């Protein structure tokens, strides 16, 4: 019989829109560790200012990145 394995949780915080991206940025500012941060926004400029690990620009075609 195989020995039990220890599994670590993978925690991802997803911030959507202006408020969500601001919340992600604040968590990064205070030094929250052990979390992958993802920012999703239609505003390309707001995404440029974010330090999130992953940034998804969902408004590239529809809003031309202007939110």
C-alpha positions in Angstrom: 0.0 0.0 0.0 1.3 3.4 -0.9 2.1 5.9 1.8 -0.3 8.9 2.1 1.0 12.0 0.4 0.7 15.5 1.8 -1.1 17.9 -0.6 -0.7 21.6 -0.3 -3.6 23.8 -1.3 -3.1 26.1 -4.2 -4.7 29.5 -3.4 -5.5 31.9 -6.2 -7.1 35.3 -5.6 -8.9 36.7 -8.6 -9.7 40.4 -8.8 -12.3 41.3 -11.4 -13.0 44.9 -12.4 -11.7 48.1 -10.8 -12.6 47.2 -7.2 -11.3 43.6 -7.5 -8.0 44.7 -9.0 -7.6 47.3 -6.3 -8.2 44.6 -3.7 -5.6 42.4 -5.3 -3.1 45.3 -5.4 -3.8 46.1 -1.7 -3.1 42.4 -0.7 0.1 42.5 -2.7 1.1 45.8 -0.9 0.6 44.4 2.5 2.8 41.4 1.6 0.3 38.5 1.5 2.4 35.4 0.7 1.6 31.9 -0.7 -1.1 33.2 -3.0 -1.2 33.6 -6.8 -2.8 36.9 -7.8 -4.9 37.2 -10.9 -6.2 40.6 -12.2 -9.0 40.8 -14.8 -10.2 44.1 -16.2 -11.4 45.8 -19.4 -9.2 48.8 -18.5 -5.7 48.1 -19.9 -4.2 51.1 -18.0 -5.4 49.7 -14.7 -3.8 46.3 -15.5 -0.5 48.0 -16.3 -0.5 49.5 -12.8 -1.2 46.1 -11.1 1.6 43.9 -9.7 -0.6 40.7 -10.1 1.1 37.5 -11.2 -1.4 37.1 -14.1 -3.2 39.9 -15.9 -6.1 39.3 -18.2 -7.2 42.1 -20.5 -10.8 41.2 -21.4 -11.7 44.4 -23.1 -9.0 44.5 -25.8 -11.5 44.3 -28.7 -14.8 45.5 -27.4 -13.6 48.5 -25.4 -10.2 48.9 -27.0 -8.7 48.7 -23.5 -10.5 51.8 -22.3 -12.7 50.1 -19.7 
